[in-house]
Amino acid sequence: MPGGVRAPRPSTRIRGPGIAMKKDSLKIGINLGRWISQYKLFDRRHFESFIGADDIRRISDWGFDHIRLPVDYKVLEGDAGPDVYPDSGFVYLDRCLSWCQDAGMRVIFDVHRAPGYSFTNTLEAERTEENTLFSDPSCRARFIHLWEVLARRYAGAAEDVLAFELLNEIVLADGSAWNETAQQTVRRIREIEPERLIIIGGNNYGAVDELVNIRVNPDSNLLYTFHFYEPLAVTHQKAYWVVEMEKYGRTISYPGEVGDLAEFIAAEYPEHINRYKNSFGRKLNRDFLSEMLEPARQFIADRGEPVYCGEFGVIDRAPGQTRINWTRDYIDVLNELKIGYAYWTYKQMDFGLVDRNGEVLNEEIVRVITRKT
């Protein structure tokens, strides 16, 4: 390990070892965004208070069976600097894992931002050059080292409860550099953790049609994942971080159609037309969603193994009934294909089920996601 840094052991008692998690164990999950990833400020008071054991118990009581926990590498490094990982950053992972074990839930540790990479940098042209993970060997070494530290910390513990997801939403002109980095990282983890379930997504924000381009190897404990926000005009309508959707500013109902969006994008943002063209002139309904999931259906048929949807949802700026209708139809199709999933997200962040005070925003969506209605 670089610098001879020893991986700290969990500060909370983690039960184990158990047996390796089965790939079809992750059925109904939810993300914990904005806790230790995508937070507004690096603030230990926020990390200590945003999510607690009561949240995990409530999520379990609702009917969820797992948590996808996004974590940024800076939380794990703290102020220690590159390649040094003090216990203070890992305590949040330890707690969440322990809480999930107590509640009978599984958990995925998802590196959301890595040394030299953040999917949010791809949203602004002037920041894309900050993503150096795939061009700078030293960044790649730091990324692999981070996973070595994680693997050593949890080696042999909670194997049926904890899975590792290598990196969130890769965006590259070509996915080959990510394929090679992922393979190198898996090999290094396997030297420490031979059986741990490892989750790998594809290029273009983990798009479902990129599943086919992920390099598959014979490792039987790899699970391939995708994210789904189609059609973007529905799920991200009026989103302030998607400039064309914010400027378009119109309400789009589901089921329904996109109206004059094609003309608007062609005139104002022709460089983004590929994001929306599959919804132009179409009825946006369950059949549309099923068609968009055809690559997952084909991957399952070709590989004879399950896939996993790690993120999906509709922004709270959409009409409430649109959020319910889309979510119900999408989950119906996932169930038809026997695809497990994790909703984005539990708290705040424009897609949340609860507000900053923990008050439930829409009971019906909770019931739809957990298959109670």
C-alpha positions as CSV (number, residue, x, y, z in Angstrom):
1,M,0.0,0.0,0.0
2,P,1.4,3.5,-0.8
3,G,3.1,5.1,2.2
4,G,2.7,1.9,4.2
5,V,-0.7,3.1,5.6
6,R,-2.5,0.4,7.6
7,A,-6.2,0.1,7.0
8,P,-8.1,1.0,10.2
9,R,-10.5,-1.6,11.6
10,P,-14.1,-0.8,12.1
11,S,-14.8,1.4,15.1
12,T,-18.3,-0.2,15.5
13,R,-18.7,-3.9,16.0
14,I,-19.5,-5.4,12.6
15,R,-20.9,-8.9,12.6
16,G,-19.7,-11.5,10.2
17,P,-18.4,-13.2,8.3
18,G,-21.4,-15.0,6.7
19,I,-21.3,-16.0,3.1
20,A,-21.0,-13.9,0.0
21,M,-24.1,-11.9,-0.9
22,K,-26.1,-13.4,-3.7
23,K,-26.6,-11.1,-6.7
24,D,-30.4,-11.3,-6.5
25,S,-30.4,-10.3,-2.8
26,L,-30.8,-6.6,-3.5
27,K,-34.5,-6.2,-4.3
28,I,-36.0,-2.9,-2.9
29,G,-33.5,-0.2,-1.9
30,I,-33.0,3.5,-1.4
31,N,-30.1,5.8,-1.7
32,L,-28.8,8.0,1.2
33,G,-27.7,11.0,-0.9
34,R,-26.5,14.3,0.7
35,W,-25.2,12.6,3.8
36,I,-21.6,11.8,3.1
37,S,-21.7,12.5,-0.6
38,Q,-23.1,15.6,-2.4
39,Y,-23.3,17.5,0.9
40,K,-23.4,21.3,0.7
41,L,-20.5,21.8,3.0
42,F,-17.8,19.5,4.5
43,D,-19.2,19.7,8.0
44,R,-18.8,17.1,10.7
45,R,-22.0,18.3,12.4
46,H,-23.9,17.5,9.3
47,F,-22.3,14.1,9.0
48,E,-23.3,13.4,12.6
49,S,-26.9,14.4,12.3
50,F,-28.2,14.0,8.8
51,I,-28.9,10.3,9.0
52,G,-29.3,8.2,12.2
53,A,-30.4,4.8,13.4
54,D,-34.0,6.0,13.5
55,D,-33.9,6.7,9.7
56,I,-32.6,3.2,9.0
57,R,-35.3,1.6,11.2
58,R,-38.0,3.6,9.4
59,I,-36.7,2.7,6.0
60,S,-36.7,-1.0,7.0
61,D,-40.2,-0.6,8.5
62,W,-41.4,0.8,5.2
63,G,-40.3,-2.4,3.4
64,F,-36.9,-1.6,2.0
65,D,-34.3,-4.4,2.2
66,H,-31.1,-2.5,1.4
67,I,-29.4,0.9,1.4
68,R,-27.1,2.3,-1.3
69,L,-24.7,4.5,0.6
70,P,-22.9,7.1,-1.6
71,V,-19.6,8.3,0.0
72,D,-17.0,10.8,-1.2
73,Y,-13.4,10.0,-0.9
74,K,-12.8,13.3,0.8
75,V,-14.9,12.2,3.8
76,L,-12.7,9.2,4.2
77,E,-9.5,11.2,3.8
78,G,-10.7,14.1,6.0
79,D,-7.8,16.5,6.5
80,A,-5.2,13.8,6.5
81,G,-4.3,14.2,2.8
82,P,-3.9,11.8,-0.1
83,D,-3.5,8.1,0.6
84,V,-4.1,8.5,4.3
85,Y,-7.4,7.3,5.8
86,P,-8.0,8.0,9.5
87,D,-10.7,6.2,11.4
88,S,-12.7,9.4,11.7
89,G,-14.0,9.3,8.1
90,F,-14.9,5.6,8.2
91,V,-17.0,5.9,11.3
92,Y,-20.0,6.9,9.2
93,L,-19.7,3.7,7.1
94,D,-19.3,1.6,10.2
95,R,-22.4,3.1,11.8
96,C,-24.5,2.7,8.7
97,L,-23.5,-0.9,8.3
98,S,-24.2,-1.7,11.9
99,W,-27.6,0.0,11.8
100,C,-28.5,-1.9,8.7
101,Q,-27.4,-5.2,10.3
102,D,-29.6,-4.4,13.3
103,A,-32.5,-3.6,11.0
104,G,-32.0,-6.8,8.9
105,M,-31.0,-4.8,5.8
106,R,-28.1,-5.0,3.4
107,V,-25.9,-2.1,2.3
108,I,-23.8,-1.0,-0.7
109,F,-20.8,1.2,-0.2
110,D,-20.8,3.3,-3.4
111,V,-17.8,5.6,-4.1
112,H,-19.6,8.6,-5.5
113,R,-16.6,10.9,-5.9
114,A,-13.1,9.5,-6.3
115,P,-9.6,11.0,-6.4
116,G,-9.6,12.6,-9.8
117,Y,-13.3,12.0,-10.7
118,S,-16.7,13.4,-10.0
119,F,-19.7,12.9,-12.3
120,T,-20.8,16.4,-11.5
121,N,-17.7,17.8,-13.2
122,T,-19.2,16.5,-16.5
123,L,-22.2,18.8,-16.2
124,E,-20.1,21.9,-16.8
125,A,-17.7,22.1,-19.7
126,E,-15.2,24.2,-17.8
127,R,-14.8,21.5,-15.1
128,T,-14.4,18.4,-17.2
129,E,-10.6,18.8,-17.2
130,E,-10.7,18.2,-13.4
131,N,-11.5,14.6,-14.1
132,T,-8.0,13.1,-14.3
133,L,-8.7,9.6,-13.0
134,F,-8.4,8.0,-16.4
135,S,-5.5,10.1,-17.7
136,D,-3.2,10.5,-14.6
137,P,-1.6,7.2,-13.4
138,S,-1.2,8.7,-9.9
139,C,-4.9,9.3,-9.6
140,R,-5.6,5.8,-10.8
141,A,-3.2,4.5,-8.1
142,R,-5.0,6.6,-5.4
143,F,-8.4,5.2,-6.5
144,I,-7.2,1.6,-6.4
145,H,-5.5,2.3,-3.0
146,L,-8.8,3.6,-1.6
147,W,-10.5,0.3,-2.5
148,E,-7.6,-1.6,-1.0
149,V,-8.2,0.3,2.3
150,L,-11.9,-0.4,2.2
151,A,-11.4,-4.1,1.4
152,R,-8.9,-4.5,4.2
153,R,-11.0,-2.7,6.7
154,Y,-14.1,-4.9,6.1
155,A,-12.2,-8.1,5.1
156,G,-14.1,-11.2,6.2
157,A,-16.9,-9.2,7.9
158,A,-20.6,-8.9,7.0
159,E,-20.1,-10.7,3.6
160,D,-23.8,-11.4,3.2
161,V,-24.7,-7.8,4.2
162,L,-22.2,-5.5,2.5
163,A,-21.4,-5.0,-1.2
164,F,-18.9,-2.7,-2.9
165,E,-19.8,-0.4,-5.8
166,L,-16.6,0.8,-7.5
167,L,-17.6,4.2,-8.9
168,N,-20.7,6.2,-9.6
169,E,-21.7,7.4,-13.1
170,I,-18.6,7.3,-15.3
171,V,-18.7,9.7,-18.3
172,L,-16.1,9.2,-21.0
173,A,-15.9,9.6,-24.8
174,D,-15.0,5.9,-24.8
175,G,-15.5,3.5,-21.9
176,S,-12.3,1.4,-22.5
177,A,-10.3,3.3,-19.9
178,W,-13.0,2.7,-17.3
179,N,-13.1,-1.0,-18.2
180,E,-9.4,-1.3,-17.6
181,T,-9.4,0.6,-14.4
182,A,-12.4,-1.4,-13.1
183,Q,-10.6,-4.7,-13.9
184,Q,-7.4,-3.6,-12.2
185,T,-9.4,-2.5,-9.1
186,V,-11.3,-5.8,-8.9
187,R,-8.1,-7.8,-9.1
188,R,-6.6,-5.8,-6.2
189,I,-9.8,-6.2,-4.1
190,R,-9.8,-9.9,-4.8
191,E,-6.3,-10.3,-3.3
192,I,-7.9,-9.2,-0.1
193,E,-11.6,-10.1,-0.4
194,P,-12.1,-13.2,-2.6
195,E,-15.9,-13.4,-2.2
196,R,-17.2,-9.9,-1.6
197,L,-20.0,-8.9,-4.0
198,I,-18.6,-6.1,-6.3
199,I,-21.0,-3.9,-8.4
200,I,-19.8,-2.2,-11.6
201,G,-21.7,0.3,-13.8
202,G,-21.0,1.4,-17.4
203,N,-20.3,4.6,-19.2
204,N,-22.5,7.6,-19.9
205,Y,-23.8,8.1,-16.4
206,G,-24.4,4.3,-16.1
207,A,-26.9,4.3,-18.9
208,V,-28.8,1.1,-19.5
209,D,-27.6,0.8,-23.1
210,E,-24.0,0.8,-21.8
211,L,-24.4,-2.5,-20.0
212,V,-23.3,-4.3,-23.2
213,N,-20.1,-2.3,-23.2
214,I,-19.0,-3.3,-19.7
215,R,-16.1,-5.7,-19.8
216,V,-17.4,-8.9,-18.3
217,N,-15.0,-11.4,-16.7
218,P,-15.6,-14.9,-15.2
219,D,-15.7,-13.6,-11.6
220,S,-19.0,-15.0,-10.3
221,N,-19.4,-12.3,-7.6
222,L,-19.7,-9.3,-9.9
223,L,-23.0,-7.6,-10.4
224,Y,-23.6,-5.1,-13.2
225,T,-25.6,-2.0,-12.6
226,F,-27.3,0.9,-14.5
227,H,-29.2,4.1,-13.7
228,F,-32.4,5.1,-15.3
229,Y,-34.0,8.6,-15.7
230,E,-35.8,8.2,-19.0
231,P,-37.3,10.3,-20.4
232,L,-35.1,13.0,-19.0
233,A,-37.7,15.6,-20.0
234,V,-40.1,14.0,-17.4
235,T,-37.7,13.0,-14.7
236,H,-35.6,16.2,-14.7
237,Q,-38.2,18.8,-15.8
238,K,-37.3,22.3,-14.5
239,A,-34.1,20.9,-12.9
240,Y,-31.8,23.9,-12.1
241,W,-28.6,21.9,-12.8
242,V,-29.8,20.9,-16.4
243,V,-29.7,24.3,-18.1
244,E,-32.0,23.4,-21.0
245,M,-34.6,21.9,-18.7
246,E,-34.6,24.9,-16.4
247,K,-34.9,27.3,-19.4
248,Y,-37.6,25.3,-21.1
249,G,-39.6,25.6,-17.8
250,R,-42.7,23.8,-18.9
251,T,-44.6,21.1,-17.0
252,I,-44.5,17.7,-18.7
253,S,-47.0,15.1,-17.5
254,Y,-46.7,11.4,-17.5
255,P,-48.2,9.6,-19.2
256,G,-48.1,12.2,-21.9
257,E,-46.0,13.8,-24.6
258,V,-43.1,16.4,-24.6
259,G,-45.0,19.0,-26.7
260,D,-42.7,21.5,-28.4
261,L,-39.5,20.4,-26.6
262,A,-38.0,19.1,-29.9
263,E,-38.3,22.6,-31.5
264,F,-36.9,24.3,-28.3
265,I,-33.9,22.0,-28.0
266,A,-33.1,22.2,-31.7
267,A,-33.2,26.0,-31.6
268,E,-31.6,26.7,-28.2
269,Y,-29.4,23.6,-27.3
270,P,-28.8,21.5,-30.4
271,E,-25.7,20.1,-28.7
272,H,-28.0,18.3,-26.2
273,I,-30.5,16.9,-28.7
274,N,-29.3,13.3,-28.2
275,R,-30.4,13.5,-24.5
276,Y,-34.1,13.9,-25.6
277,K,-34.5,12.6,-29.1
278,N,-35.9,9.2,-28.0
279,S,-38.9,11.0,-26.5
280,F,-39.8,13.3,-29.4
281,G,-43.1,12.4,-31.1
282,R,-43.7,9.5,-28.7
283,K,-46.3,8.6,-26.2
284,L,-44.5,8.5,-22.9
285,N,-46.1,5.6,-21.1
286,R,-45.3,2.1,-19.7
287,D,-44.6,0.8,-23.2
288,F,-42.0,3.5,-23.7
289,L,-40.3,2.6,-20.4
290,S,-40.3,-1.0,-21.3
291,E,-38.7,-0.3,-24.7
292,M,-36.0,1.8,-23.0
293,L,-35.2,-1.1,-20.8
294,E,-34.7,-3.5,-23.7
295,P,-30.8,-3.4,-23.3
296,A,-31.2,-4.7,-19.7
297,R,-33.6,-7.4,-20.9
298,Q,-31.1,-8.4,-23.6
299,F,-28.2,-8.4,-21.2
300,I,-30.0,-10.7,-18.8
301,A,-30.9,-13.1,-21.6
302,D,-27.4,-13.1,-23.1
303,R,-25.5,-13.4,-19.8
304,G,-28.0,-15.5,-17.8
305,E,-27.5,-13.4,-14.7
306,P,-29.3,-10.5,-13.0
307,V,-28.6,-6.8,-13.3
308,Y,-29.3,-4.0,-10.8
309,C,-30.8,-0.5,-11.1
310,G,-28.9,1.7,-8.6
311,E,-30.8,4.9,-9.2
312,F,-34.1,6.2,-10.6
313,G,-36.7,8.7,-9.7
314,V,-38.7,11.8,-10.8
315,I,-37.9,15.3,-9.6
316,D,-40.2,17.0,-7.1
317,R,-40.8,19.9,-9.6
318,A,-42.9,17.4,-11.6
319,P,-46.6,17.1,-10.8
320,G,-47.3,14.8,-7.9
321,Q,-49.4,12.4,-10.0
322,T,-46.7,12.3,-12.7
323,R,-44.2,11.2,-10.1
324,I,-46.5,8.5,-8.9
325,N,-47.5,7.3,-12.4
326,W,-43.9,7.1,-13.7
327,T,-42.6,5.4,-10.6
328,R,-45.4,2.8,-10.6
329,D,-44.9,2.0,-14.3
330,Y,-41.1,1.8,-14.0
331,I,-41.2,-0.5,-11.0
332,D,-43.8,-2.7,-12.8
333,V,-41.3,-3.2,-15.6
334,L,-38.4,-3.8,-13.3
335,N,-40.5,-6.4,-11.5
336,E,-41.4,-8.1,-14.7
337,L,-37.6,-8.4,-15.5
338,K,-36.8,-9.4,-11.9
339,I,-34.4,-6.4,-11.6
340,G,-33.6,-5.1,-8.1
341,Y,-33.4,-1.4,-7.5
342,A,-32.6,1.5,-5.3
343,Y,-34.7,4.7,-5.5
344,W,-32.9,8.1,-5.6
345,T,-33.2,9.3,-2.8
346,Y,-34.3,9.2,0.8
347,K,-33.9,12.8,2.0
348,Q,-34.0,16.2,0.3
349,M,-32.0,16.5,-3.0
350,D,-35.1,17.3,-5.2
351,F,-36.1,13.6,-5.4
352,G,-36.4,12.8,-1.7
353,L,-39.1,10.9,0.1
354,V,-38.7,13.1,3.2
355,D,-37.8,16.7,3.8
356,R,-34.9,18.1,5.8
357,N,-36.9,17.5,9.0
358,G,-37.7,13.9,8.1
359,E,-41.4,14.6,7.3
360,V,-42.7,12.3,4.6
361,L,-43.5,14.3,1.4
362,N,-45.6,11.7,-0.5
363,E,-46.9,8.6,1.3
364,E,-48.2,7.1,-2.0
365,I,-44.7,7.1,-3.6
366,V,-43.3,5.3,-0.6
367,R,-46.0,2.6,-1.0
368,V,-45.4,2.4,-4.8
369,I,-41.6,1.9,-4.4
370,T,-42.1,-0.7,-1.7
371,R,-44.7,-2.5,-3.6
372,K,-47.5,-1.9,-1.1
373,T,-49.9,-0.5,-3.7
